[in-house]
């Protein structure tokens, strides 16, 4: 399954995979309904998929941001939830337990090398730790489904050259020739979004100053990913001794660094909760103060609370 927006990157990905694996590729278009051109995007995708002979699924989602949530985060969450849900629905309808070859094995996402660098720069701007500096993995599991990013080694320029080689050019939303080439989302040039400012203002400056920055930054992200893998292995060993949920006394026996590492691991692995630096520091301070059974502990972490229940810590989402 290819996540297909109709833009240049997903158009190139769909074309590549449809040529490499004829008859084995489907596409899914997430209709966010956030702009006037959304219906045109869906119509364009349907026409292009018909040309390729690829089955297209259009899924409508509510991607409006909740109070305090960024529009980009709301759209991303809605998108991945829709992708996972549709794949599970299709596989269930096929009865894939009995005919495994008919099941959708993976979902391909069209993020590329420039997206990877933008993600790293965003992480640096937020003071992220190793998980953020690791940027985007080439493959990962979500909701029991494998997601892959086959284009992480290709730049945006290389993708557009590939499209040009196949006679595909940009089509403006609302214009004729529906299904020919790709459509450009107008929000991609709106610099009120931080990622767009990075793309249009910072990336050209970096290229002028450090011509090889894509390769060197990607190498740094890969180093961060390897270091994070080691930290996860250490945390898995430590949680085996502290318990899951962890015992307060066992946490107190660890160094602050290993204690913080295992706490992050416990919260992320079990609850998808990531404490901020300030929250983790406060949590560790309260753990240190739990010198007898009467001492209570309760602190806000992500969308829930960590509290002491007897000798154990508990997370209440």
KAGI-V147866 format. One record per helix or strand. SS is the DSSP state (2 for helix, 1 for strand). FROM is the first residue (numbers start at 1). TO is the last residue. Records with the same first field share a line. If there is no record, write none. Layout:
# KAGI-V147866
SS = FROM-TO / FROM-TO
This chain:
# KAGI-V147866
1 = 2-3 / 26-31 / 55-60 / 106-108 / 139-142 / 145-148 / 170-171 / 182-183 / 247-247 / 298-301 / 304-309 / 312-316
2 = 8-20 / 38-52 / 71-94 / 100-102 / 113-125 / 130-133 / 156-165 / 186-189 / 194-209 / 213-242 / 248-252 / 256-271 / 277-289
